Every structure is written in C-alpha cells, then in structure tokens.
Amino acid sequence: MWSKIANWFKPLPDAAPLTNEQEIKKLYRSWRLKMFFSMYFGYALFYFTRKNLDIIKPELIKSNIFTIEQLGTIGFCIYLTYGIGKFISGTIADKCNIRSIMALGLFTSSLVNICFAFLPEINNAFVSMGLPISVAFLGSFLWGLNGAAQSMGFPPVAKGLVYWFSPSERATKWTLWSSSHTFGAFFVAQLIALLSGWRLAFLVPAALGIAYSVFMVWYMADTPKSVGLPAIEVYHNEVMPVKQEKSDMTQWQIITKYVLTNPFLWALAIAYVFIYYVRFATLDWATSFLELERGFPQEVSRRAASAMPFLGMPGGIVAGYLADRWFGGRCTQMNLIYLVILAASCWGFYKFAAPTSFWVTAIFAALIGFFVDGPQNLAGGVQASRVTVQKAAAAACGFTGMFGYFGAMLSSKGVAYMIEHHGWKNVYLSCIVACILAGLCIATTWKKEAASSTK
C-alpha cells in the first residue's frame, strides 16, 4: 500500500518524445496555458481556505468562540507552520510531481476547514471523553495544521513555472501568476459576504477546494517531458542560469550545494525577512495607524488602506514585465528601483496621511502596495530560481519563503511592541531601514545574475 502511495507522488515518467515540430509547437502552447491557469486558480483556492478566517474574525468574537488574544495565537500558529512548511514542502516538491503534492495540500486544507466549521462540537466530544481540551487549543492546532497543508501550494507552483517557462520570460509569467493570491483574497471576501453564518465561511470554500483538488489530479501534467515535449531550455534554445555540476548527485546533495550552502540564496532569504516585514507592517497595521494615530473614521480608514493590496497586483506584474524587457530576466535592478521608491512611499504615508487628505493618503497607500509587491514576487521567487539549479527550484523558493514568514512574525510582535514603547514614527522609520537592508542583501546578487545571463 505504501509503495502505491509513494508512486502516486513520484515525478511522472517521460513520455515518448514528439518529433513533429508543428505538433510540438501546438501542444506546448496548449499545455503551458493549461498548467499556468491550473496553478493560478489552484493557488487562489488555497487563499479561499486560508484567508476566510481573517474575514469572519469579528463574528467569531461576537459568538464568544474566540477572544482577540486567542485569534492572535491562532494567527501566529499558521505563520509558524506555513513558514517552516514552505521549505520542507519545497524539498519534497522537487522530487514529486506537481499535481499530486498541490492537490494533496488543497484537499487537506479543505478537510481542516470542515473540522473548523464544527469546532465547538468537536471540542465538546473531546470533553465528553474526559479530555480537557479547550476550543482555543483545538483551533490553534487545526489552523497550525492548515498552515502545513497551505505550505504545499507554492513550492509545486515554483517548480511548474521553472519547468514550463524559460529564464528570459519567467519574471513576467511568475508575477502574472503571483496575482493569484490577490485574486483569491478578493473573491473569498466577496463569497463570504454572500453567505450567512460563520460555519458556511469554512464549508463552502472547503467544498470548492475538494472539487478543485480532484480536478488538478485529472487535468494537470508534470514537466514538459512527461507529455512528450522537449525541455523548455531546448524548446526556446536558452541556457539555464545555473547548471548542475554532476548528473549523479542525490537530491540531498543538490539541496545542500545549491540551497543550504548557496550564499546568493542566503542573501535573498535574509532580504525576504525585511521585505515581508515591510509588507505586513504596512498592510496589517495601516487601519490601526489611520484610526488611532490620525483620527480617521473607521470606514474611511478601511477605504484608504484597501488601496494597498488592490494596487499590489499590478505592481508585481509590472516589475516582472520590466525585468524581462529591460534586464533580460535579471531581477536585481528592478528590486533595487522598487525598494528605493517603497522606502519613500512609507515615509510619505506616515508624513501626509490625514483625515482631510483622503486621496493623498490613499495614493501613498497604493504606492506602498505597488512597490512592495515587486520585490516580494521577484526576490523570493523568480530571482531565487535564477541563482540555483532547476532541480532545486522548489526547495530554493520554499527556503526564501520560510524566511519571509519569519519577517511576518516579526512584524506582528515587533510592530506591536514598537507602537507601545516607541510610537508610530519609528514603525515607519523601521520600514525604511528594512528597505535599505533588503536592498543591500539583494545587491550582492548583481554580478551573479549578470554572469549567469551571459553563459
């Protein structure tokens, strides 16, 4: 039985190579569209089964299921397991087929959502069996498990993007795909607004997730070779930025050499801590700053702050497009340009946000969203894939992603402490410092990317 399960996850075998050029061209176009949109909507549904909790938090508090503090602990648990799980899932994804691991993650996350919908009843069942488990503990455990399942979403996508799109076009395609998280976060909010009761906020996304996980197994492929197509570097006649030195290396040897001891990947991972710190310090605390520090009415603050994630999606896409068009797919230059403007935008938001200047406030919020999404999408994804070998792409992106969520945890606890003891001005100054430090780390990859592109 275990061997059958293991075989289900193994990379799909190479199919008989196609030789007809017209057929290859037609099938490559078809399969690239299938893989891109399957991964796009699949990842969006991961957000349906993750961000739904954030949307219905007020109802859970009003229903006396959780307190604010308990929800904070639950949020910490998912950040922790999601961050660590990203690296673990990345190392696994490089040795698995794309569709199986992604489908399993979404299916498991959907099952957790179903359990969450009946959390009080499950807790009562445990209590009746003499197990003194609280709803808060059970909720933290389940949502932590959801974080582990959610971590299986991004690494197989990273692998898919590397195997189906060549280095010179990858920044554009990657950032286009990255808009799926904004797409998912937006539409799950619209869906939940149509539902009555907090239970349906978990059950409906779970049903969609289960259905789509079955669809992915049936519809998706693995690598181009698994459907008889040539490798993307052969098809586009391009050289991979980094080549594996020996073909007989084990997966652990590949990860050790090209991920764990890769100085350029460490530089990007550390940069990602600072990028994610800025992302969540500005996004998660924006309405609190506008209402508590600047006196905005609640509805006005929400409208102004909503410009931040709304403009994030085009910000990432533009960064990817310009990286491909101006710099041949290299990301260092675009990241540095974005980080300079991001630092200025953070200071502008702090300096000029005022109830009497709604549009000025919203514009600076939009600028933050626009310019944080570029480095977020490029540094830990596209650029990470460019400084390692193809067979370690998922592990590399999982590695940087893990560090990113360390930055998210830092923004949660660190910003709260800073507000309490040092004031809001220092929060935004810390964001500027974080932009500078991220830029210094990313700048170390300048020569590496330039050398890789000339091979």
Backbone hydrogen bonds, N-H to C=O, Kabsch-Sander energy under -0.5 kcal/mol:
donor,donor_aa,acceptor,acceptor_aa,energy
5,I,1,M,-2.0
6,A,2,W,-2.6
7,N,3,S,-2.3
8,W,4,K,-1.5
9,F,5,I,-0.9
9,F,6,A,-0.7
10,K,6,A,-1.1
15,A,225,K,-2.5
18,L,228,G,-2.9
21,E,19,T,-0.6
24,I,20,N,-2.6
25,K,21,E,-2.5
26,K,22,Q,-2.3
27,L,23,E,-2.8
28,Y,24,I,-2.7
29,R,25,K,-1.9
30,S,26,K,-2.1
31,W,27,L,-3.2
32,R,28,Y,-2.4
33,L,29,R,-1.8
34,K,30,S,-2.3
35,M,31,W,-3.0
36,F,32,R,-2.5
37,F,33,L,-2.4
38,S,34,K,-2.1
39,M,35,M,-2.3
40,Y,36,F,-2.3
41,F,37,F,-2.4
42,G,38,S,-1.8
43,Y,39,M,-2.4
44,A,40,Y,-1.9
45,L,41,F,-1.8
46,F,42,G,-1.1
47,Y,43,Y,-1.2
48,F,44,A,-1.1
49,T,45,L,-1.5
50,R,47,Y,-1.2
51,K,47,Y,-2.7
53,L,50,R,-0.7
55,I,51,K,-1.4
56,I,52,N,-1.6
57,K,54,D,-0.7
60,L,56,I,-1.9
61,I,57,K,-2.2
62,K,58,P,-2.6
63,S,59,E,-1.8
64,N,61,I,-1.6
65,I,60,L,-2.3
66,F,60,L,-1.2
71,L,67,T,-2.2
72,G,68,I,-1.9
73,T,69,E,-1.8
74,I,70,Q,-2.2
75,G,71,L,-2.3
76,F,72,G,-2.0
77,C,73,T,-2.1
78,I,74,I,-1.9
79,Y,75,G,-2.0
80,L,76,F,-2.3
81,T,77,C,-2.6
82,Y,78,I,-2.2
83,G,79,Y,-2.3
84,I,80,L,-2.2
85,G,81,T,-2.3
86,K,82,Y,-1.7
87,F,83,G,-0.9
87,F,84,I,-0.5
88,I,84,I,-1.8
89,S,85,G,-3.5
90,G,86,K,-1.8
91,T,87,F,-2.1
92,I,88,I,-1.7
93,A,89,S,-3.1
94,D,90,G,-1.5
95,K,92,I,-1.6
96,C,93,A,-1.2
97,N,9,F,-2.3
99,R,221,A,-0.5
101,I,97,N,-1.5
102,M,98,I,-1.8
103,A,99,R,-2.3
104,L,100,S,-2.3
105,G,101,I,-2.0
106,L,102,M,-2.0
107,F,103,A,-2.5
108,T,104,L,-2.7
109,S,105,G,-2.4
110,S,106,L,-2.0
111,L,107,F,-1.9
112,V,108,T,-2.2
113,N,109,S,-1.9
114,I,110,S,-1.8
115,C,111,L,-2.1
116,F,112,V,-2.4
117,A,113,N,-1.6
118,F,114,I,-0.7
118,F,115,C,-0.9
119,L,116,F,-1.4
122,I,118,F,-2.5
123,N,119,L,-2.6
124,N,120,P,-2.3
125,A,121,E,-1.9
126,F,122,I,-1.9
127,V,123,N,-2.4
128,S,124,N,-2.5
129,M,125,A,-1.0
130,G,127,V,-1.9
131,L,126,F,-2.5
133,I,131,L,-2.5
138,L,134,S,-2.4
139,G,135,V,-2.8
140,S,136,A,-2.3
141,F,137,F,-2.4
142,L,138,L,-2.7
143,W,139,G,-2.5
144,G,140,S,-1.9
145,L,141,F,-2.3
146,N,142,L,-2.1
147,G,143,W,-1.7
148,A,144,G,-1.6
149,A,145,L,-2.1
150,Q,146,N,-3.1
151,S,147,G,-1.7
152,M,149,A,-1.6
153,G,150,Q,-2.0
154,F,150,Q,-0.5
157,V,153,G,-0.8
158,A,154,F,-2.6
159,K,155,P,-2.2
160,G,156,P,-2.4
161,L,157,V,-2.8
162,V,158,A,-1.8
163,Y,159,K,-2.3
164,W,160,G,-1.9
165,F,161,L,-1.3
169,E,166,S,-1.5
170,R,166,S,-1.1
171,A,167,P,-0.5
173,K,169,E,-2.0
174,W,170,R,-3.2
175,T,171,A,-2.2
176,L,172,T,-2.1
177,W,173,K,-2.4
178,S,174,W,-2.3
179,S,175,T,-0.7
179,S,176,L,-0.9
180,S,177,W,-2.6
181,H,178,S,-1.3
183,F,179,S,-2.5
184,G,180,S,-2.9
185,A,181,H,-2.3
186,F,182,T,-2.4
187,F,183,F,-2.4
188,V,184,G,-2.2
189,A,185,A,-1.0
190,Q,186,F,-1.6
191,L,187,F,-2.4
192,I,188,V,-2.5
193,A,189,A,-1.6
194,L,190,Q,-0.7
194,L,191,L,-1.3
195,L,192,I,-1.0
197,G,195,L,-0.5
201,A,197,G,-0.7
202,F,199,R,-1.6
203,L,199,R,-2.3
204,V,200,L,-2.2
206,A,202,F,-1.6
207,A,203,L,-2.2
208,L,204,V,-2.2
209,G,205,P,-2.5
210,I,206,A,-2.5
211,A,207,A,-2.1
212,Y,208,L,-2.3
213,S,209,G,-2.1
214,V,210,I,-1.7
215,F,211,A,-1.7
216,M,212,Y,-2.5
217,V,213,S,-1.5
218,W,214,V,-1.6
219,Y,215,F,-2.6
220,M,216,M,-2.3
222,D,223,T,-0.6
226,S,223,T,-1.1
227,V,224,P,-1.7
228,G,225,K,-1.5
229,L,224,P,-2.3
232,I,163,Y,-0.6
234,V,231,A,-0.7
235,Y,231,A,-2.6
236,H,232,I,-2.4
238,E,233,E,-2.2
249,M,246,K,-0.8
254,I,250,T,-2.3
255,I,251,Q,-2.6
256,T,252,W,-2.7
257,K,253,Q,-2.5
258,Y,254,I,-2.9
259,V,255,I,-1.6
260,L,255,I,-2.5
261,T,256,T,-1.6
262,N,259,V,-1.3
266,W,262,N,-2.0
267,A,263,P,-1.9
268,L,264,F,-1.9
269,A,265,L,-2.4
270,I,266,W,-2.5
271,A,267,A,-2.1
272,Y,268,L,-2.1
273,V,269,A,-1.2
274,F,270,I,-1.3
275,I,271,A,-2.4
276,Y,272,Y,-2.6
277,Y,273,V,-1.7
278,V,274,F,-2.2
279,R,275,I,-2.4
280,F,276,Y,-2.5
281,A,277,Y,-2.6
282,T,278,V,-2.1
283,L,279,R,-2.2
284,D,280,F,-1.7
285,W,280,F,-0.5
286,A,282,T,-0.5
286,A,283,L,-0.7
289,F,285,W,-2.4
290,L,286,A,-2.5
291,E,287,T,-2.5
292,L,288,S,-2.7
293,E,288,S,-0.6
293,E,289,F,-1.6
294,R,289,F,-1.4
295,G,291,E,-0.6
296,F,290,L,-2.8
301,S,297,P,-2.6
302,R,298,Q,-2.0
303,R,299,E,-1.9
304,A,300,V,-2.4
305,A,301,S,-2.6
306,S,302,R,-1.8
307,A,304,A,-1.0
308,M,305,A,-1.8
310,F,306,S,-1.6
311,L,307,A,-1.8
312,G,308,M,-0.6
313,M,309,P,-0.9
315,G,311,L,-1.5
316,G,312,G,-2.2
317,I,313,M,-1.8
318,V,314,P,-2.7
319,A,315,G,-1.8
320,G,316,G,-2.1
321,Y,317,I,-2.5
322,L,318,V,-2.7
323,A,319,A,-2.1
324,D,320,G,-1.9
325,R,321,Y,-2.7
326,W,322,L,-3.1
327,F,322,L,-0.8
327,F,323,A,-1.0
328,G,324,D,-0.8
329,G,323,A,-2.3
330,R,327,F,-1.7
335,N,331,C,-2.6
336,L,332,T,-2.1
337,I,333,Q,-2.3
338,Y,334,M,-2.6
339,L,335,N,-2.5
340,V,336,L,-1.9
341,I,337,I,-1.8
342,L,338,Y,-2.6
343,A,339,L,-2.3
344,A,340,V,-1.7
345,S,341,I,-2.2
346,C,342,L,-2.3
347,W,343,A,-1.7
348,G,344,A,-2.3
349,F,345,S,-2.5
350,Y,346,C,-2.0
351,K,347,W,-2.7
352,F,348,G,-2.6
353,A,349,F,-1.3
357,S,354,A,-2.0
361,T,357,S,-2.4
362,A,358,F,-2.9
363,I,359,W,-2.3
364,F,360,V,-2.2
365,A,361,T,-2.2
366,A,362,A,-2.5
367,L,363,I,-2.4
368,I,364,F,-2.0
369,G,365,A,-2.2
370,F,366,A,-2.9
371,F,367,L,-2.6
372,V,368,I,-1.8
373,D,369,G,-1.3
374,G,370,F,-0.6
376,Q,372,V,-1.8
377,N,373,D,-2.1
378,L,374,G,-2.8
379,A,375,P,-1.9
380,G,375,P,-0.7
380,G,376,Q,-0.6
382,V,377,N,-1.2
383,Q,378,L,-3.4
384,A,378,L,-0.6
385,S,381,G,-2.0
386,R,382,V,-1.0
387,V,383,Q,-1.0
387,V,384,A,-0.6
392,A,389,V,-1.6
393,A,390,Q,-1.4
396,A,392,A,-2.6
397,C,393,A,-2.4
398,G,394,A,-2.4
399,F,395,A,-2.3
400,T,396,A,-2.2
401,G,397,C,-2.3
402,M,398,G,-2.1
403,F,399,F,-1.6
404,G,400,T,-2.1
405,Y,401,G,-1.8
406,F,402,M,-1.0
407,G,403,F,-1.7
408,A,404,G,-1.5
409,M,405,Y,-2.0
410,L,406,F,-2.1
411,S,407,G,-2.1
412,S,408,A,-1.5
413,K,409,M,-2.2
414,G,410,L,-2.5
415,V,410,L,-0.6
415,V,411,S,-0.8
416,A,412,S,-0.8
417,Y,413,K,-1.9
418,M,414,G,-2.4
419,I,415,V,-2.9
420,E,416,A,-1.9
421,H,417,Y,-2.2
422,H,418,M,-3.0
423,G,418,M,-1.3
423,G,419,I,-0.6
427,V,423,G,-0.7
428,Y,424,W,-1.7
429,L,425,K,-1.9
430,S,426,N,-2.2
431,C,427,V,-1.3
432,I,428,Y,-1.6
433,V,429,L,-2.4
434,A,430,S,-2.4
435,C,431,C,-2.0
436,I,432,I,-2.0
437,L,433,V,-2.6
438,A,434,A,-2.5
439,G,435,C,-2.3
440,L,436,I,-2.2
441,C,437,L,-2.0
442,I,438,A,-2.5
443,A,439,G,-2.3
444,T,440,L,-0.7
444,T,441,C,-0.9
445,T,442,I,-2.0
446,W,443,A,-1.6
449,E,445,T,-2.7
450,A,446,W,-2.1
451,A,447,K,-2.8
452,S,448,K,-2.2
453,S,449,E,-1.9
454,T,450,A,-0.6
454,T,451,A,-0.8
455,K,452,S,-1.0
